[in-house]
Amino acid sequence: MGGVLTGFAIIGAIIGAGYVVGRTGLLGQHAQFVMGRLAFFVLMPCLLFHTIATADIAALLSPMLWVSLVSALVVALGAALVFRLVLRRPVATTTVGALASSYVNANNIGLPVAVYVLGQATAVVPVILLQLIVLAPIALTVLDTATAGAGSLARRIAGPFRNPIIIASLVGLACSALHVELPAPVLEPFSLVGAAAVPVVLLSFGMSLHGATPLRDPSIRTDVLVASAIKLVVMPTVAFVLARSVFGLGDQDVFVLTTLGALPAAQNVFNYAQRYGAAVPVARDVVLLTTVGSVPVLVAIAALLHP
């Protein structure tokens, strides 16, 4: 347990440093944008490629993959029913609400948590693959249909596969599946550059927290609170039940899956909402609220379930 708390303390310290940098304007007004693009297009793809390419394929395509898939789909469908049938929201808002309730921040927060808390960077890889290959295309297809957005449907569906993170993950997965042993001089640059991913994304995220004020708009508070509660309470609970009672996994796997289920809503949800002009304030506030709220939830999960 002490190691887990140390991991959270490390993450919190780096995020705090990022907040100070953002508040003081030390790196200029465009620093967060530049750091975000650096991490997204260069650092995280290098980290994921190296991690997956050198991992055991059986560890990636394990029962944990199916628990992550089923829990995400169950939570997304349940949230969609709540938003559509109970709150009577339009299809586009329902889709954003369901996505915010089930699409976890596997990159900016998930990778640091996997490295520092779970002790295995590969733990978050199945979630990243599932979200980018399964959940994102479904959500974008629904949003495209509901909003009649610009661009062809085929282009929207193919969009995730032009994502550098998913490309790096798939190439790494191919290397692992085919047992391709790349020489050290080839892998080392990816290892060296990828090592910068976690601190950079945490600093960037800390910078983004400066000036954030969720729940400011009373007209969307119900939507934000409902999606946030589902994300922080229902999703980790569903993951726990599936891992423990349905799939019968061991204590370590149950801990990992429950932790991943409690990760905050991904910033991609805001990006998707912004692109389609659908429930943008809801997506923004859910991302902020769950990011802050996930800290005590993750600590509680570690205290209760860490083997």
ChimeraX commands (.cxc) that place a marker at each C-alpha (Angstrom):
marker #1 position 0.00,0.00,0.00 radius 0.5
marker #1 position 2.88,2.34,0.75 radius 0.5
marker #1 position 4.18,1.96,-2.79 radius 0.5
marker #1 position 0.75,2.77,-4.21 radius 0.5
marker #1 position 0.47,5.95,-2.14 radius 0.5
marker #1 position 3.98,6.89,-3.20 radius 0.5
marker #1 position 2.89,6.47,-6.81 radius 0.5
marker #1 position -0.07,8.78,-6.31 radius 0.5
marker #1 position 2.16,11.27,-4.51 radius 0.5
marker #1 position 4.56,11.31,-7.48 radius 0.5
marker #1 position 1.70,11.88,-9.93 radius 0.5
marker #1 position 0.21,14.60,-7.73 radius 0.5
marker #1 position 3.55,16.37,-7.36 radius 0.5
marker #1 position 4.12,16.52,-11.12 radius 0.5
marker #1 position 0.56,17.69,-11.79 radius 0.5
marker #1 position 1.01,20.32,-9.08 radius 0.5
marker #1 position 4.20,21.51,-10.70 radius 0.5
marker #1 position 2.35,21.78,-14.02 radius 0.5
marker #1 position -0.38,23.84,-12.35 radius 0.5
marker #1 position 2.24,26.27,-11.00 radius 0.5
marker #1 position 3.84,26.53,-14.43 radius 0.5
marker #1 position 0.44,27.26,-15.99 radius 0.5
marker #1 position -0.54,29.77,-13.32 radius 0.5
marker #1 position 2.71,31.72,-13.59 radius 0.5
marker #1 position 2.77,31.61,-17.39 radius 0.5
marker #1 position 6.38,30.51,-17.23 radius 0.5
marker #1 position 6.38,28.83,-20.66 radius 0.5
marker #1 position 4.10,31.26,-22.47 radius 0.5
marker #1 position 0.51,31.11,-23.61 radius 0.5
marker #1 position 1.03,28.38,-26.22 radius 0.5
marker #1 position 3.02,26.00,-24.02 radius 0.5
marker #1 position 0.13,23.67,-23.18 radius 0.5
marker #1 position -0.83,23.36,-26.84 radius 0.5
marker #1 position 2.75,22.57,-27.90 radius 0.5
marker #1 position 3.33,20.10,-25.07 radius 0.5
marker #1 position 0.03,18.38,-25.79 radius 0.5
marker #1 position 0.88,17.90,-29.45 radius 0.5
marker #1 position 4.40,16.77,-28.61 radius 0.5
marker #1 position 3.04,14.13,-26.26 radius 0.5
marker #1 position 0.24,13.01,-28.61 radius 0.5
marker #1 position 2.21,12.81,-31.86 radius 0.5
marker #1 position 5.68,11.83,-30.63 radius 0.5
marker #1 position 6.14,10.81,-27.01 radius 0.5
marker #1 position 3.14,8.56,-26.33 radius 0.5
marker #1 position 3.37,6.69,-29.67 radius 0.5
marker #1 position 7.04,5.92,-28.90 radius 0.5
marker #1 position 6.18,4.74,-25.39 radius 0.5
marker #1 position 3.29,2.56,-26.55 radius 0.5
marker #1 position 5.20,1.05,-29.46 radius 0.5
marker #1 position 8.15,0.10,-27.26 radius 0.5
marker #1 position 5.93,-1.20,-24.47 radius 0.5
marker #1 position 3.72,-3.35,-26.70 radius 0.5
marker #1 position 6.44,-4.57,-29.07 radius 0.5
marker #1 position 8.47,-5.92,-26.16 radius 0.5
marker #1 position 5.46,-7.36,-24.28 radius 0.5
marker #1 position 4.13,-10.90,-24.24 radius 0.5
marker #1 position 1.16,-11.07,-26.62 radius 0.5
marker #1 position -0.67,-13.39,-24.24 radius 0.5
marker #1 position -0.51,-10.71,-21.54 radius 0.5
marker #1 position -2.19,-8.20,-23.87 radius 0.5
marker #1 position -4.90,-10.51,-25.25 radius 0.5
marker #1 position -5.92,-11.89,-21.85 radius 0.5
marker #1 position -9.29,-12.15,-20.06 radius 0.5
marker #1 position -8.57,-8.61,-18.82 radius 0.5
marker #1 position -9.24,-7.43,-22.37 radius 0.5
marker #1 position -12.75,-8.90,-22.31 radius 0.5
marker #1 position -13.52,-7.50,-18.87 radius 0.5
marker #1 position -12.53,-4.04,-20.10 radius 0.5
marker #1 position -14.65,-4.41,-23.23 radius 0.5
marker #1 position -17.78,-5.73,-21.50 radius 0.5
marker #1 position -17.62,-3.18,-18.67 radius 0.5
marker #1 position -17.19,-0.27,-21.11 radius 0.5
marker #1 position -20.08,-1.41,-23.30 radius 0.5
marker #1 position -22.38,-2.12,-20.34 radius 0.5
marker #1 position -21.69,1.28,-18.76 radius 0.5
marker #1 position -22.01,3.14,-22.07 radius 0.5
marker #1 position -25.34,1.47,-22.87 radius 0.5
marker #1 position -26.66,2.06,-19.35 radius 0.5
marker #1 position -25.65,5.72,-19.43 radius 0.5
marker #1 position -27.25,6.13,-22.86 radius 0.5
marker #1 position -30.53,4.75,-21.52 radius 0.5
marker #1 position -30.41,7.16,-18.57 radius 0.5
marker #1 position -29.71,10.20,-20.74 radius 0.5
marker #1 position -32.23,9.25,-23.42 radius 0.5
marker #1 position -35.14,7.75,-21.45 radius 0.5
marker #1 position -34.86,9.42,-18.04 radius 0.5
marker #1 position -33.32,12.82,-18.79 radius 0.5
marker #1 position -34.92,13.00,-22.28 radius 0.5
marker #1 position -31.82,14.31,-23.99 radius 0.5
marker #1 position -31.39,14.37,-27.80 radius 0.5
marker #1 position -29.31,11.68,-29.50 radius 0.5
marker #1 position -26.16,13.79,-29.81 radius 0.5
marker #1 position -26.22,14.81,-26.13 radius 0.5
marker #1 position -27.01,11.23,-25.14 radius 0.5
marker #1 position -24.01,9.99,-27.09 radius 0.5
marker #1 position -21.67,12.51,-25.47 radius 0.5
marker #1 position -23.07,11.67,-22.03 radius 0.5
marker #1 position -22.62,7.94,-22.60 radius 0.5
marker #1 position -19.10,8.49,-23.91 radius 0.5
marker #1 position -18.17,10.70,-20.95 radius 0.5
marker #1 position -19.45,7.99,-18.61 radius 0.5
marker #1 position -17.44,5.13,-20.13 radius 0.5
marker #1 position -14.44,6.48,-22.10 radius 0.5
marker #1 position -11.51,6.64,-19.68 radius 0.5
marker #1 position -8.42,8.83,-19.82 radius 0.5
marker #1 position -6.11,5.93,-20.61 radius 0.5
marker #1 position -3.36,8.17,-22.00 radius 0.5
marker #1 position -2.78,11.27,-19.86 radius 0.5
marker #1 position -3.79,9.69,-16.55 radius 0.5
marker #1 position -3.93,5.97,-17.35 radius 0.5
marker #1 position -0.31,5.66,-18.45 radius 0.5
marker #1 position 1.12,7.38,-15.33 radius 0.5
marker #1 position -1.17,5.33,-13.07 radius 0.5
marker #1 position -0.14,2.13,-14.89 radius 0.5
marker #1 position 3.55,2.99,-14.51 radius 0.5
marker #1 position 3.64,4.37,-10.98 radius 0.5
marker #1 position 0.70,2.65,-9.25 radius 0.5
marker #1 position 0.06,-0.63,-11.06 radius 0.5
marker #1 position 3.71,-1.17,-11.90 radius 0.5
marker #1 position 2.98,-2.35,-15.44 radius 0.5
marker #1 position 2.64,0.03,-18.39 radius 0.5
marker #1 position 1.03,-2.71,-20.49 radius 0.5
marker #1 position -2.00,-2.80,-18.16 radius 0.5
marker #1 position -3.54,0.20,-19.90 radius 0.5
marker #1 position -2.82,-0.97,-23.46 radius 0.5
marker #1 position -5.97,-3.14,-23.88 radius 0.5
marker #1 position -8.11,-0.20,-22.79 radius 0.5
marker #1 position -6.43,2.15,-25.28 radius 0.5
marker #1 position -6.91,-0.35,-28.11 radius 0.5
marker #1 position -10.55,-1.01,-27.24 radius 0.5
marker #1 position -11.44,2.65,-27.01 radius 0.5
marker #1 position -9.75,3.67,-30.22 radius 0.5
marker #1 position -10.78,0.62,-32.27 radius 0.5
marker #1 position -14.27,-0.09,-30.89 radius 0.5
marker #1 position -15.80,2.72,-28.83 radius 0.5
marker #1 position -14.54,5.75,-30.78 radius 0.5
marker #1 position -15.76,4.56,-34.23 radius 0.5
marker #1 position -19.19,3.69,-32.81 radius 0.5
marker #1 position -19.55,7.04,-31.04 radius 0.5
marker #1 position -18.28,9.04,-34.02 radius 0.5
marker #1 position -20.64,7.20,-36.35 radius 0.5
marker #1 position -23.63,8.01,-34.13 radius 0.5
marker #1 position -22.57,11.64,-33.73 radius 0.5
marker #1 position -22.02,11.97,-37.46 radius 0.5
marker #1 position -25.50,10.62,-38.16 radius 0.5
marker #1 position -27.14,12.72,-35.44 radius 0.5
marker #1 position -25.49,16.00,-36.40 radius 0.5
marker #1 position -24.92,15.49,-40.15 radius 0.5
marker #1 position -21.37,16.73,-39.66 radius 0.5
marker #1 position -19.05,17.62,-42.48 radius 0.5
marker #1 position -17.05,14.88,-44.14 radius 0.5
marker #1 position -18.05,11.44,-45.30 radius 0.5
marker #1 position -19.13,8.70,-42.92 radius 0.5
marker #1 position -16.24,6.52,-44.10 radius 0.5
marker #1 position -13.80,9.30,-43.22 radius 0.5
marker #1 position -15.25,9.59,-39.72 radius 0.5
marker #1 position -15.03,5.85,-39.14 radius 0.5
marker #1 position -11.48,5.69,-40.47 radius 0.5
marker #1 position -10.41,8.69,-38.38 radius 0.5
marker #1 position -9.23,6.71,-35.33 radius 0.5
marker #1 position -6.99,4.58,-37.55 radius 0.5
marker #1 position -5.06,7.70,-38.58 radius 0.5
marker #1 position -4.40,8.37,-34.91 radius 0.5
marker #1 position -0.63,8.11,-34.18 radius 0.5
marker #1 position -1.32,6.40,-30.86 radius 0.5
marker #1 position -3.40,3.63,-32.42 radius 0.5
marker #1 position -0.92,3.26,-35.30 radius 0.5
marker #1 position 1.96,2.83,-32.86 radius 0.5
marker #1 position -0.10,0.41,-30.77 radius 0.5
marker #1 position -1.06,-1.71,-33.78 radius 0.5
marker #1 position 2.51,-1.83,-35.13 radius 0.5
marker #1 position 3.77,-2.81,-31.70 radius 0.5
marker #1 position 1.03,-5.42,-31.44 radius 0.5
marker #1 position 2.07,-6.88,-34.80 radius 0.5
marker #1 position 5.68,-7.11,-33.64 radius 0.5
marker #1 position 4.62,-8.84,-30.45 radius 0.5
marker #1 position 2.23,-11.23,-32.20 radius 0.5
marker #1 position 4.79,-12.18,-34.85 radius 0.5
marker #1 position 7.57,-12.45,-32.25 radius 0.5
marker #1 position 9.70,-9.90,-34.09 radius 0.5
marker #1 position 12.81,-9.22,-32.02 radius 0.5
marker #1 position 14.04,-5.77,-32.97 radius 0.5
marker #1 position 17.70,-5.03,-32.27 radius 0.5
marker #1 position 18.58,-2.80,-29.33 radius 0.5
marker #1 position 19.77,0.12,-31.49 radius 0.5
marker #1 position 16.30,0.23,-33.09 radius 0.5
marker #1 position 14.35,-0.02,-29.84 radius 0.5
marker #1 position 16.49,2.31,-27.73 radius 0.5
marker #1 position 15.40,5.60,-29.41 radius 0.5
marker #1 position 11.75,4.65,-28.81 radius 0.5
marker #1 position 12.55,3.84,-25.19 radius 0.5
marker #1 position 14.45,7.06,-24.66 radius 0.5
marker #1 position 11.86,9.36,-26.27 radius 0.5
marker #1 position 8.92,7.43,-24.79 radius 0.5
marker #1 position 10.32,7.85,-21.29 radius 0.5
marker #1 position 9.46,11.55,-21.52 radius 0.5
marker #1 position 5.77,10.85,-22.21 radius 0.5
marker #1 position 4.52,10.40,-18.64 radius 0.5
marker #1 position 6.11,13.52,-17.06 radius 0.5
marker #1 position 5.22,15.70,-20.05 radius 0.5
marker #1 position 1.54,14.68,-20.13 radius 0.5
marker #1 position 1.26,15.16,-16.36 radius 0.5
marker #1 position 2.83,18.61,-16.54 radius 0.5
marker #1 position 0.55,19.52,-19.44 radius 0.5
marker #1 position -2.49,18.28,-17.58 radius 0.5
marker #1 position -1.55,20.25,-14.49 radius 0.5
marker #1 position -1.24,23.37,-16.64 radius 0.5
marker #1 position -4.76,22.78,-17.99 radius 0.5
marker #1 position -6.26,22.86,-14.49 radius 0.5
marker #1 position -5.47,26.56,-14.04 radius 0.5
marker #1 position -8.68,28.58,-14.38 radius 0.5
marker #1 position -10.94,25.51,-14.63 radius 0.5
marker #1 position -14.37,25.99,-12.95 radius 0.5
marker #1 position -16.71,23.02,-13.49 radius 0.5
marker #1 position -20.48,23.18,-12.70 radius 0.5
marker #1 position -20.60,26.92,-13.38 radius 0.5
marker #1 position -23.60,26.54,-15.73 radius 0.5
marker #1 position -26.73,25.43,-13.78 radius 0.5
marker #1 position -28.50,24.22,-16.94 radius 0.5
marker #1 position -26.08,21.32,-17.39 radius 0.5
marker #1 position -25.38,20.40,-13.77 radius 0.5
marker #1 position -27.69,17.37,-13.79 radius 0.5
marker #1 position -26.05,15.94,-16.91 radius 0.5
marker #1 position -22.56,16.57,-15.55 radius 0.5
marker #1 position -23.28,15.07,-12.14 radius 0.5
marker #1 position -25.02,12.00,-13.61 radius 0.5
marker #1 position -22.20,11.26,-16.06 radius 0.5
marker #1 position -19.55,11.90,-13.41 radius 0.5
marker #1 position -21.25,9.60,-10.89 radius 0.5
marker #1 position -21.52,6.82,-13.46 radius 0.5
marker #1 position -17.88,7.24,-14.43 radius 0.5
marker #1 position -16.43,7.36,-10.91 radius 0.5
marker #1 position -18.75,4.92,-9.10 radius 0.5
marker #1 position -20.68,2.71,-11.49 radius 0.5
marker #1 position -17.91,1.87,-13.97 radius 0.5
marker #1 position -15.31,0.67,-11.42 radius 0.5
marker #1 position -18.06,-1.26,-9.65 radius 0.5
marker #1 position -19.07,-3.00,-12.87 radius 0.5
marker #1 position -15.42,-3.78,-13.64 radius 0.5
marker #1 position -14.95,-5.21,-10.14 radius 0.5
marker #1 position -18.04,-7.43,-10.34 radius 0.5
marker #1 position -17.15,-8.72,-13.80 radius 0.5
marker #1 position -13.53,-9.40,-12.88 radius 0.5
marker #1 position -14.28,-11.03,-9.54 radius 0.5
marker #1 position -17.61,-12.80,-9.98 radius 0.5
marker #1 position -18.02,-13.40,-13.71 radius 0.5
marker #1 position -14.48,-14.03,-14.96 radius 0.5
marker #1 position -13.07,-15.23,-11.63 radius 0.5
marker #1 position -9.76,-13.38,-11.95 radius 0.5
marker #1 position -7.12,-13.15,-9.25 radius 0.5
marker #1 position -6.65,-10.32,-6.76 radius 0.5
marker #1 position -4.01,-8.49,-8.80 radius 0.5
marker #1 position -6.09,-8.52,-11.99 radius 0.5
marker #1 position -9.21,-7.42,-10.08 radius 0.5
marker #1 position -7.24,-4.53,-8.59 radius 0.5
marker #1 position -5.87,-3.49,-11.99 radius 0.5
marker #1 position -9.25,-3.65,-13.78 radius 0.5
marker #1 position -11.11,-1.80,-11.02 radius 0.5
marker #1 position -8.42,0.89,-11.02 radius 0.5
marker #1 position -8.64,1.29,-14.80 radius 0.5
marker #1 position -12.42,1.53,-14.55 radius 0.5
marker #1 position -12.08,4.41,-12.08 radius 0.5
marker #1 position -9.91,6.53,-14.35 radius 0.5
marker #1 position -11.45,9.92,-15.21 radius 0.5
marker #1 position -13.26,10.71,-18.45 radius 0.5
marker #1 position -10.88,11.18,-21.36 radius 0.5
marker #1 position -10.12,14.56,-22.90 radius 0.5
marker #1 position -10.96,12.93,-26.25 radius 0.5
marker #1 position -14.62,13.11,-25.21 radius 0.5
marker #1 position -14.35,16.90,-25.13 radius 0.5
marker #1 position -12.58,16.87,-28.50 radius 0.5
marker #1 position -15.33,14.75,-30.07 radius 0.5
marker #1 position -18.08,16.92,-28.55 radius 0.5
marker #1 position -16.35,20.07,-29.78 radius 0.5
marker #1 position -15.93,18.70,-33.28 radius 0.5
marker #1 position -19.66,17.97,-33.59 radius 0.5
marker #1 position -20.93,20.89,-31.50 radius 0.5
marker #1 position -22.78,18.46,-29.20 radius 0.5
marker #1 position -22.99,19.02,-25.42 radius 0.5
marker #1 position -19.55,20.65,-25.34 radius 0.5
marker #1 position -19.98,22.19,-21.84 radius 0.5
marker #1 position -21.14,18.82,-20.48 radius 0.5
marker #1 position -18.08,17.04,-21.87 radius 0.5
marker #1 position -15.74,19.76,-20.58 radius 0.5
marker #1 position -17.14,19.74,-17.04 radius 0.5
marker #1 position -17.29,15.94,-16.78 radius 0.5
marker #1 position -13.64,15.67,-17.78 radius 0.5
marker #1 position -12.65,18.26,-15.15 radius 0.5
marker #1 position -14.90,16.93,-12.39 radius 0.5
marker #1 position -13.96,13.28,-12.85 radius 0.5
marker #1 position -10.28,14.14,-13.05 radius 0.5
marker #1 position -10.39,15.76,-9.63 radius 0.5
marker #1 position -12.86,13.20,-8.23 radius 0.5
marker #1 position -10.89,10.21,-9.45 radius 0.5
marker #1 position -8.06,10.87,-6.99 radius 0.5
marker #1 position -9.92,9.87,-3.78 radius 0.5
marker #1 position -11.66,7.04,-5.67 radius 0.5
marker #1 position -8.36,5.60,-6.90 radius 0.5
marker #1 position -6.80,5.91,-3.45 radius 0.5
marker #1 position -9.81,4.12,-1.91 radius 0.5
marker #1 position -9.58,1.32,-4.47 radius 0.5
marker #1 position -5.88,0.93,-3.74 radius 0.5
marker #1 position -6.55,0.80,-0.01 radius 0.5
marker #1 position -9.28,-1.81,-0.37 radius 0.5
marker #1 position -8.08,-4.01,-3.21 radius 0.5
marker #1 position -4.29,-3.76,-3.51 radius 0.5
marker #1 position -2.99,-7.32,-2.98 radius 0.5
marker link #1:1,2 radius 0.2
marker link #1:2,3 radius 0.2
marker link #1:3,4 radius 0.2
marker link #1:4,5 radius 0.2
marker link #1:5,6 radius 0.2
marker link #1:6,7 radius 0.2
marker link #1:7,8 radius 0.2
marker link #1:8,9 radius 0.2
marker link #1:9,10 radius 0.2
marker link #1:10,11 radius 0.2
marker link #1:11,12 radius 0.2
marker link #1:12,13 radius 0.2
marker link #1:13,14 radius 0.2
marker link #1:14,15 radius 0.2
marker link #1:15,16 radius 0.2
marker link #1:16,17 radius 0.2
marker link #1:17,18 radius 0.2
marker link #1:18,19 radius 0.2
marker link #1:19,20 radius 0.2
marker link #1:20,21 radius 0.2
marker link #1:21,22 radius 0.2
marker link #1:22,23 radius 0.2
marker link #1:23,24 radius 0.2
marker link #1:24,25 radius 0.2
marker link #1:25,26 radius 0.2
marker link #1:26,27 radius 0.2
marker link #1:27,28 radius 0.2
marker link #1:28,29 radius 0.2
marker link #1:29,30 radius 0.2
marker link #1:30,31 radius 0.2
marker link #1:31,32 radius 0.2
marker link #1:32,33 radius 0.2
marker link #1:33,34 radius 0.2
marker link #1:34,35 radius 0.2
marker link #1:35,36 radius 0.2
marker link #1:36,37 radius 0.2
marker link #1:37,38 radius 0.2
marker link #1:38,39 radius 0.2
marker link #1:39,40 radius 0.2
marker link #1:40,41 radius 0.2
marker link #1:41,42 radius 0.2
marker link #1:42,43 radius 0.2
marker link #1:43,44 radius 0.2
marker link #1:44,45 radius 0.2
marker link #1:45,46 radius 0.2
marker link #1:46,47 radius 0.2
marker link #1:47,48 radius 0.2
marker link #1:48,49 radius 0.2
marker link #1:49,50 radius 0.2
marker link #1:50,51 radius 0.2
marker link #1:51,52 radius 0.2
marker link #1:52,53 radius 0.2
marker link #1:53,54 radius 0.2
marker link #1:54,55 radius 0.2
marker link #1:55,56 radius 0.2
marker link #1:56,57 radius 0.2
marker link #1:57,58 radius 0.2
marker link #1:58,59 radius 0.2
marker link #1:59,60 radius 0.2
marker link #1:60,61 radius 0.2
marker link #1:61,62 radius 0.2
marker link #1:62,63 radius 0.2
marker link #1:63,64 radius 0.2
marker link #1:64,65 radius 0.2
marker link #1:65,66 radius 0.2
marker link #1:66,67 radius 0.2
marker link #1:67,68 radius 0.2
marker link #1:68,69 radius 0.2
marker link #1:69,70 radius 0.2
marker link #1:70,71 radius 0.2
marker link #1:71,72 radius 0.2
marker link #1:72,73 radius 0.2
marker link #1:73,74 radius 0.2
marker link #1:74,75 radius 0.2
marker link #1:75,76 radius 0.2
marker link #1:76,77 radius 0.2
marker link #1:77,78 radius 0.2
marker link #1:78,79 radius 0.2
marker link #1:79,80 radius 0.2
marker link #1:80,81 radius 0.2
marker link #1:81,82 radius 0.2
marker link #1:82,83 radius 0.2
marker link #1:83,84 radius 0.2
marker link #1:84,85 radius 0.2
marker link #1:85,86 radius 0.2
marker link #1:86,87 radius 0.2
marker link #1:87,88 radius 0.2
marker link #1:88,89 radius 0.2
marker link #1:89,90 radius 0.2
marker link #1:90,91 radius 0.2
marker link #1:91,92 radius 0.2
marker link #1:92,93 radius 0.2
marker link #1:93,94 radius 0.2
marker link #1:94,95 radius 0.2
marker link #1:95,96 radius 0.2
marker link #1:96,97 radius 0.2
marker link #1:97,98 radius 0.2
marker link #1:98,99 radius 0.2
marker link #1:99,100 radius 0.2
marker link #1:100,101 radius 0.2
marker link #1:101,102 radius 0.2
marker link #1:102,103 radius 0.2
marker link #1:103,104 radius 0.2
marker link #1:104,105 radius 0.2
marker link #1:105,106 radius 0.2
marker link #1:106,107 radius 0.2
marker link #1:107,108 radius 0.2
marker link #1:108,109 radius 0.2
marker link #1:109,110 radius 0.2
marker link #1:110,111 radius 0.2
marker link #1:111,112 radius 0.2
marker link #1:112,113 radius 0.2
marker link #1:113,114 radius 0.2
marker link #1:114,115 radius 0.2
marker link #1:115,116 radius 0.2
marker link #1:116,117 radius 0.2
marker link #1:117,118 radius 0.2
marker link #1:118,119 radius 0.2
marker link #1:119,120 radius 0.2
marker link #1:120,121 radius 0.2
marker link #1:121,122 radius 0.2
marker link #1:122,123 radius 0.2
marker link #1:123,124 radius 0.2
marker link #1:124,125 radius 0.2
marker link #1:125,126 radius 0.2
marker link #1:126,127 radius 0.2
marker link #1:127,128 radius 0.2
marker link #1:128,129 radius 0.2
marker link #1:129,130 radius 0.2
marker link #1:130,131 radius 0.2
marker link #1:131,132 radius 0.2
marker link #1:132,133 radius 0.2
marker link #1:133,134 radius 0.2
marker link #1:134,135 radius 0.2
marker link #1:135,136 radius 0.2
marker link #1:136,137 radius 0.2
marker link #1:137,138 radius 0.2
marker link #1:138,139 radius 0.2
marker link #1:139,140 radius 0.2
marker link #1:140,141 radius 0.2
marker link #1:141,142 radius 0.2
marker link #1:142,143 radius 0.2
marker link #1:143,144 radius 0.2
marker link #1:144,145 radius 0.2
marker link #1:145,146 radius 0.2
marker link #1:146,147 radius 0.2
marker link #1:147,148 radius 0.2
marker link #1:148,149 radius 0.2
marker link #1:149,150 radius 0.2
marker link #1:150,151 radius 0.2
marker link #1:151,152 radius 0.2
marker link #1:152,153 radius 0.2
marker link #1:153,154 radius 0.2
marker link #1:154,155 radius 0.2
marker link #1:155,156 radius 0.2
marker link #1:156,157 radius 0.2
marker link #1:157,158 radius 0.2
marker link #1:158,159 radius 0.2
marker link #1:159,160 radius 0.2
marker link #1:160,161 radius 0.2
marker link #1:161,162 radius 0.2
marker link #1:162,163 radius 0.2
marker link #1:163,164 radius 0.2
marker link #1:164,165 radius 0.2
marker link #1:165,166 radius 0.2
marker link #1:166,167 radius 0.2
marker link #1:167,168 radius 0.2
marker link #1:168,169 radius 0.2
marker link #1:169,170 radius 0.2
marker link #1:170,171 radius 0.2
marker link #1:171,172 radius 0.2
marker link #1:172,173 radius 0.2
marker link #1:173,174 radius 0.2
marker link #1:174,175 radius 0.2
marker link #1:175,176 radius 0.2
marker link #1:176,177 radius 0.2
marker link #1:177,178 radius 0.2
marker link #1:178,179 radius 0.2
marker link #1:179,180 radius 0.2
marker link #1:180,181 radius 0.2
marker link #1:181,182 radius 0.2
marker link #1:182,183 radius 0.2
marker link #1:183,184 radius 0.2
marker link #1:184,185 radius 0.2
marker link #1:185,186 radius 0.2
marker link #1:186,187 radius 0.2
marker link #1:187,188 radius 0.2
marker link #1:188,189 radius 0.2
marker link #1:189,190 radius 0.2
marker link #1:190,191 radius 0.2
marker link #1:191,192 radius 0.2
marker link #1:192,193 radius 0.2
marker link #1:193,194 radius 0.2
marker link #1:194,195 radius 0.2
marker link #1:195,196 radius 0.2
marker link #1:196,197 radius 0.2
marker link #1:197,198 radius 0.2
marker link #1:198,199 radius 0.2
marker link #1:199,200 radius 0.2
marker link #1:200,201 radius 0.2
marker link #1:201,202 radius 0.2
marker link #1:202,203 radius 0.2
marker link #1:203,204 radius 0.2
marker link #1:204,205 radius 0.2
marker link #1:205,206 radius 0.2
marker link #1:206,207 radius 0.2
marker link #1:207,208 radius 0.2
marker link #1:208,209 radius 0.2
marker link #1:209,210 radius 0.2
marker link #1:210,211 radius 0.2
marker link #1:211,212 radius 0.2
marker link #1:212,213 radius 0.2
marker link #1:213,214 radius 0.2
marker link #1:214,215 radius 0.2
marker link #1:215,216 radius 0.2
marker link #1:216,217 radius 0.2
marker link #1:217,218 radius 0.2
marker link #1:218,219 radius 0.2
marker link #1:219,220 radius 0.2
marker link #1:220,221 radius 0.2
marker link #1:221,222 radius 0.2
marker link #1:222,223 radius 0.2
marker link #1:223,224 radius 0.2
marker link #1:224,225 radius 0.2
marker link #1:225,226 radius 0.2
marker link #1:226,227 radius 0.2
marker link #1:227,228 radius 0.2
marker link #1:228,229 radius 0.2
marker link #1:229,230 radius 0.2
marker link #1:230,231 radius 0.2
marker link #1:231,232 radius 0.2
marker link #1:232,233 radius 0.2
marker link #1:233,234 radius 0.2
marker link #1:234,235 radius 0.2
marker link #1:235,236 radius 0.2
marker link #1:236,237 radius 0.2
marker link #1:237,238 radius 0.2
marker link #1:238,239 radius 0.2
marker link #1:239,240 radius 0.2
marker link #1:240,241 radius 0.2
marker link #1:241,242 radius 0.2
marker link #1:242,243 radius 0.2
marker link #1:243,244 radius 0.2
marker link #1:244,245 radius 0.2
marker link #1:245,246 radius 0.2
marker link #1:246,247 radius 0.2
marker link #1:247,248 radius 0.2
marker link #1:248,249 radius 0.2
marker link #1:249,250 radius 0.2
marker link #1:250,251 radius 0.2
marker link #1:251,252 radius 0.2
marker link #1:252,253 radius 0.2
marker link #1:253,254 radius 0.2
marker link #1:254,255 radius 0.2
marker link #1:255,256 radius 0.2
marker link #1:256,257 radius 0.2
marker link #1:257,258 radius 0.2
marker link #1:258,259 radius 0.2
marker link #1:259,260 radius 0.2
marker link #1:260,261 radius 0.2
marker link #1:261,262 radius 0.2
marker link #1:262,263 radius 0.2
marker link #1:263,264 radius 0.2
marker link #1:264,265 radius 0.2
marker link #1:265,266 radius 0.2
marker link #1:266,267 radius 0.2
marker link #1:267,268 radius 0.2
marker link #1:268,269 radius 0.2
marker link #1:269,270 radius 0.2
marker link #1:270,271 radius 0.2
marker link #1:271,272 radius 0.2
marker link #1:272,273 radius 0.2
marker link #1:273,274 radius 0.2
marker link #1:274,275 radius 0.2
marker link #1:275,276 radius 0.2
marker link #1:276,277 radius 0.2
marker link #1:277,278 radius 0.2
marker link #1:278,279 radius 0.2
marker link #1:279,280 radius 0.2
marker link #1:280,281 radius 0.2
marker link #1:281,282 radius 0.2
marker link #1:282,283 radius 0.2
marker link #1:283,284 radius 0.2
marker link #1:284,285 radius 0.2
marker link #1:285,286 radius 0.2
marker link #1:286,287 radius 0.2
marker link #1:287,288 radius 0.2
marker link #1:288,289 radius 0.2
marker link #1:289,290 radius 0.2
marker link #1:290,291 radius 0.2
marker link #1:291,292 radius 0.2
marker link #1:292,293 radius 0.2
marker link #1:293,294 radius 0.2
marker link #1:294,295 radius 0.2
marker link #1:295,296 radius 0.2
marker link #1:296,297 radius 0.2
marker link #1:297,298 radius 0.2
marker link #1:298,299 radius 0.2
marker link #1:299,300 radius 0.2
marker link #1:300,301 radius 0.2
marker link #1:301,302 radius 0.2
marker link #1:302,303 radius 0.2
marker link #1:303,304 radius 0.2
marker link #1:304,305 radius 0.2
marker link #1:305,306 radius 0.2
marker link #1:306,307 radius 0.2
view
